[in-house]
Amino acid sequence: MKTPIEYVIIAVPFHADAVTHDELARKVNEKLNGGYELLGAPFLSKEMMYQPMTKPIQPGSHPPTP
């Protein structure tokens, strides 16, 4: 049986300055400390910057409610 995973995308408003990168890094680091792993590189849209992440779901645990 494959291990189920939780998939999240961290999103922050995109501005062409360091604030966007700092905010994304802060949120991603919080998730990394909570057991999440990076899934690929960050990506952009015209208005947002995103980082996909995954975390294995342990048997008997419930994924958080959004």
NUDO-764721 format. One line per field, with one value per atom (N, C-alpha, C): residue number from 0; residue in three letters; atom name; x, y, z. Coordinates in Angstrom, 2 decimals. Example, Ala and Ser with C-alpha at 12.3 -4.5 7.8 and 13.67 -1.06 7.14 Angstrom:
<drendrens>
senu	[0; 0; 0; 1; 1; 1]
romar	[ALA; ALA; ALA; SER; SER; SER]
bafi	[N; CA; C; N; CA; C]
x	[13.19; 12.30; 13.20; 12.85; 13.67; 12.90]
y	[-5.69; -4.50; -3.30; -2.25; -1.06; 0.03]
z	[7.80; 7.80; 7.80; 7.08; 7.14; 7.87]
</drendrens>
This chain:
<drendrens>
senu	[0; 0; 0; 1; 1; 1; 2; 2; 2; 3; 3; 3; 4; 4; 4; 5; 5; 5; 6; 6; 6; 7; 7; 7; 8; 8; 8; 9; 9; 9; 10; 10; 10; 11; 11; 11; 12; 12; 12; 13; 13; 13; 14; 14; 14; 15; 15; 15; 16; 16; 16; 17; 17; 17; 18; 18; 18; 19; 19; 19; 20; 20; 20; 21; 21; 21; 22; 22; 22; 23; 23; 23; 24; 24; 24; 25; 25; 25; 26; 26; 26; 27; 27; 27; 28; 28; 28; 29; 29; 29; 30; 30; 30; 31; 31; 31; 32; 32; 32; 33; 33; 33; 34; 34; 34; 35; 35; 35; 36; 36; 36; 37; 37; 37; 38; 38; 38; 39; 39; 39; 40; 40; 40; 41; 41; 41; 42; 42; 42; 43; 43; 43; 44; 44; 44; 45; 45; 45; 46; 46; 46; 47; 47; 47; 48; 48; 48; 49; 49; 49; 50; 50; 50; 51; 51; 51; 52; 52; 52; 53; 53; 53; 54; 54; 54; 55; 55; 55; 56; 56; 56; 57; 57; 57; 58; 58; 58; 59; 59; 59; 60; 60; 60; 61; 61; 61; 62; 62; 62; 63; 63; 63; 64; 64; 64; 65; 65; 65]
romar	[MET; MET; MET; LYS; LYS; LYS; THR; THR; THR; PRO; PRO; PRO; ILE; ILE; ILE; GLU; GLU; GLU; TYR; TYR; TYR; VAL; VAL; VAL; ILE; ILE; ILE; ILE; ILE; ILE; ALA; ALA; ALA; VAL; VAL; VAL; PRO; PRO; PRO; PHE; PHE; PHE; HIS; HIS; HIS; ALA; ALA; ALA; ASP; ASP; ASP; ALA; ALA; ALA; VAL; VAL; VAL; THR; THR; THR; HIS; HIS; HIS; ASP; ASP; ASP; GLU; GLU; GLU; LEU; LEU; LEU; ALA; ALA; ALA; ARG; ARG; ARG; LYS; LYS; LYS; VAL; VAL; VAL; ASN; ASN; ASN; GLU; GLU; GLU; LYS; LYS; LYS; LEU; LEU; LEU; ASN; ASN; ASN; GLY; GLY; GLY; GLY; GLY; GLY; TYR; TYR; TYR; GLU; GLU; GLU; LEU; LEU; LEU; LEU; LEU; LEU; GLY; GLY; GLY; ALA; ALA; ALA; PRO; PRO; PRO; PHE; PHE; PHE; LEU; LEU; LEU; SER; SER; SER; LYS; LYS; LYS; GLU; GLU; GLU; MET; MET; MET; MET; MET; MET; TYR; TYR; TYR; GLN; GLN; GLN; PRO; PRO; PRO; MET; MET; MET; THR; THR; THR; LYS; LYS; LYS; PRO; PRO; PRO; ILE; ILE; ILE; GLN; GLN; GLN; PRO; PRO; PRO; GLY; GLY; GLY; SER; SER; SER; HIS; HIS; HIS; PRO; PRO; PRO; PRO; PRO; PRO; THR; THR; THR; PRO; PRO; PRO]
bafi	[N; CA; C; N; CA; C; N; CA; C; N; CA; C; N; CA; C; N; CA; C; N; CA; C; N; CA; C; N; CA; C; N; CA; C; N; CA; C; N; CA; C; N; CA; C; N; CA; C; N; CA; C; N; CA; C; N; CA; C; N; CA; C; N; CA; C; N; CA; C; N; CA; C; N; CA; C; N; CA; C; N; CA; C; N; CA; C; N; CA; C; N; CA; C; N; CA; C; N; CA; C; N; CA; C; N; CA; C; N; CA; C; N; CA; C; N; CA; C; N; CA; C; N; CA; C; N; CA; C; N; CA; C; N; CA; C; N; CA; C; N; CA; C; N; CA; C; N; CA; C; N; CA; C; N; CA; C; N; CA; C; N; CA; C; N; CA; C; N; CA; C; N; CA; C; N; CA; C; N; CA; C; N; CA; C; N; CA; C; N; CA; C; N; CA; C; N; CA; C; N; CA; C; N; CA; C; N; CA; C; N; CA; C; N; CA; C; N; CA; C; N; CA; C; N; CA; C; N; CA; C]
x	[0.84; 0.00; 0.89; 0.55; 1.31; 0.93; 1.91; 1.67; 0.91; -0.24; -0.97; -0.18; -0.34; 0.35; -0.63; -0.24; -0.98; -0.22; -0.93; -0.33; -0.83; 0.08; -0.30; 0.51; -0.04; 0.69; 0.70; 1.90; 2.06; 2.00; 1.20; 1.03; 1.18; 1.90; 2.04; 1.88; 1.35; 1.24; 2.62; 2.73; 4.02; 4.25; 5.38; 5.86; 7.32; 7.78; 9.15; 10.16; 10.15; 11.11; 11.39; 12.30; 12.71; 11.62; 10.64; 9.58; 8.84; 8.54; 7.84; 8.65; 9.94; 10.80; 10.95; 11.06; 11.18; 9.90; 8.75; 7.48; 7.28; 7.58; 7.47; 8.42; 9.65; 10.64; 10.18; 9.60; 9.12; 8.02; 7.05; 5.93; 6.41; 7.33; 7.86; 8.65; 9.46; 10.23; 9.33; 8.21; 7.24; 6.75; 6.42; 5.94; 7.06; 8.29; 9.41; 9.62; 9.49; 9.62; 8.48; 7.36; 6.22; 6.23; 7.31; 7.42; 7.12; 6.84; 6.59; 7.91; 7.82; 8.98; 8.65; 9.69; 9.49; 9.14; 8.30; 7.95; 8.24; 9.45; 9.84; 10.21; 10.38; 10.80; 9.58; 9.78; 8.69; 8.29; 7.03; 6.59; 5.76; 5.60; 4.96; 3.75; 2.82; 1.79; 1.97; 1.10; 1.24; 1.08; 0.31; -0.01; 0.50; 0.91; 1.26; 2.56; 3.18; 4.35; 3.97; 4.30; 3.84; 4.99; 4.81; 5.74; 4.92; 4.90; 4.21; 5.02; 4.30; 4.93; 4.07; 4.71; 3.99; 4.41; 3.57; 3.86; 3.16; 3.90; 3.24; 2.19; 1.05; 0.00; 0.22; 0.44; 0.68; -0.63; -0.60; -1.84; -2.44; -3.73; -4.43; -4.45; -3.73; -3.76; -4.74; -5.21; -6.16; -5.50; -5.66; -5.09; -5.76; -5.03; -5.63; -6.72; -7.67; -8.73; -8.24; -8.47; -7.99; -8.67]
y	[-1.17; 0.00; 1.25; 2.22; 3.46; 4.35; 5.10; 6.02; 7.23; 7.55; 8.74; 10.01; 11.04; 12.29; 13.45; 14.47; 15.72; 16.65; 17.37; 18.26; 19.67; 20.61; 22.01; 22.89; 24.05; 25.05; 26.32; 26.76; 28.00; 29.13; 30.15; 31.25; 32.59; 33.50; 34.86; 35.82; 37.02; 38.00; 38.33; 38.44; 38.69; 40.18; 40.64; 42.00; 41.85; 42.67; 42.54; 43.13; 42.58; 43.01; 41.85; 42.06; 40.99; 40.59; 41.46; 41.16; 39.88; 39.72; 38.51; 37.27; 37.30; 36.14; 35.86; 36.89; 36.71; 36.11; 36.60; 36.08; 34.63; 34.32; 32.94; 32.05; 32.48; 31.69; 31.44; 32.45; 32.30; 31.24; 31.32; 30.36; 28.95; 28.84; 27.53; 26.93; 27.73; 27.22; 26.72; 27.40; 26.92; 25.52; 25.34; 24.02; 22.98; 23.37; 22.42; 21.95; 22.86; 22.51; 21.59; 21.61; 20.76; 19.43; 19.11; 17.80; 17.78; 18.93; 18.98; 18.96; 18.59; 18.57; 19.40; 20.02; 20.78; 19.83; 20.30; 19.53; 20.42; 20.35; 21.18; 22.59; 23.42; 24.81; 25.72; 26.90; 27.87; 28.29; 28.72; 29.21; 30.47; 31.22; 32.54; 32.61; 33.47; 33.95; 35.47; 36.18; 37.64; 38.26; 37.62; 38.23; 37.47; 36.22; 35.38; 34.63; 34.20; 33.32; 32.09; 30.90; 29.65; 28.68; 27.84; 26.74; 25.51; 24.47; 23.24; 22.43; 21.76; 20.95; 19.72; 18.68; 17.46; 17.01; 16.18; 15.59; 14.23; 13.17; 11.88; 11.95; 11.33; 11.27; 10.00; 10.17; 9.04; 8.31; 6.97; 6.24; 6.76; 6.96; 7.43; 8.93; 9.66; 11.13; 11.68; 12.87; 13.50; 14.74; 14.95; 16.15; 17.40; 18.50; 19.72; 20.25; 20.93; 21.54; 22.89; 23.15; 24.43; 25.63]
z	[0.00; 0.00; 0.00; -0.81; -0.86; 0.32; 0.80; 1.90; 1.38; 1.98; 1.54; 1.92; 1.12; 1.39; 1.42; 2.14; 2.14; 1.19; 0.36; -0.62; -0.34; -0.18; 0.04; -0.91; -1.20; -1.96; -1.11; -0.75; -0.02; -1.05; -0.78; -1.73; -1.02; -1.67; -1.16; -2.34; -2.08; -3.17; -3.72; -5.03; -5.67; -5.85; -5.34; -5.56; -5.98; -6.88; -7.38; -6.39; -5.18; -4.17; -3.22; -2.31; -1.39; -0.41; -0.17; 0.80; 0.42; -0.87; -1.33; -1.00; -1.29; -1.06; 0.44; 1.24; 2.69; 3.27; 2.81; 3.32; 2.90; 1.65; 1.19; 1.98; 2.16; 2.91; 4.34; 4.98; 6.35; 6.43; 5.52; 5.52; 5.17; 4.20; 3.82; 4.98; 5.65; 6.79; 7.91; 8.15; 9.15; 8.78; 7.51; 7.06; 7.12; 6.74; 6.82; 8.26; 9.21; 10.63; 11.08; 10.37; 10.70; 9.97; 9.26; 8.62; 7.13; 6.55; 5.10; 4.34; 3.06; 2.18; 0.94; 0.36; -0.87; -2.00; -2.89; -4.08; -5.29; -5.78; -6.91; -6.51; -7.51; -7.32; -7.16; -6.57; -6.51; -7.93; -8.09; -9.39; -9.20; -10.28; -10.22; -11.13; -10.77; -11.68; -11.70; -12.36; -12.40; -11.01; -10.14; -8.86; -7.63; -7.81; -6.66; -6.91; -5.80; -5.82; -4.99; -5.49; -4.89; -4.62; -3.61; -3.36; -2.99; -3.85; -3.49; -2.47; -1.57; -0.53; -0.25; 0.26; 0.63; 2.02; 2.61; 3.91; 3.97; 4.34; 4.49; 5.60; 5.36; 6.38; 7.19; 8.47; 9.35; 9.64; 9.74; 10.05; 11.36; 11.34; 12.55; 12.72; 11.88; 11.99; 10.98; 11.25; 10.36; 9.76; 8.44; 7.85; 8.42; 8.49; 9.04; 8.12; 8.70; 7.91; 7.39; 6.13; 5.57; 6.17]
</drendrens>
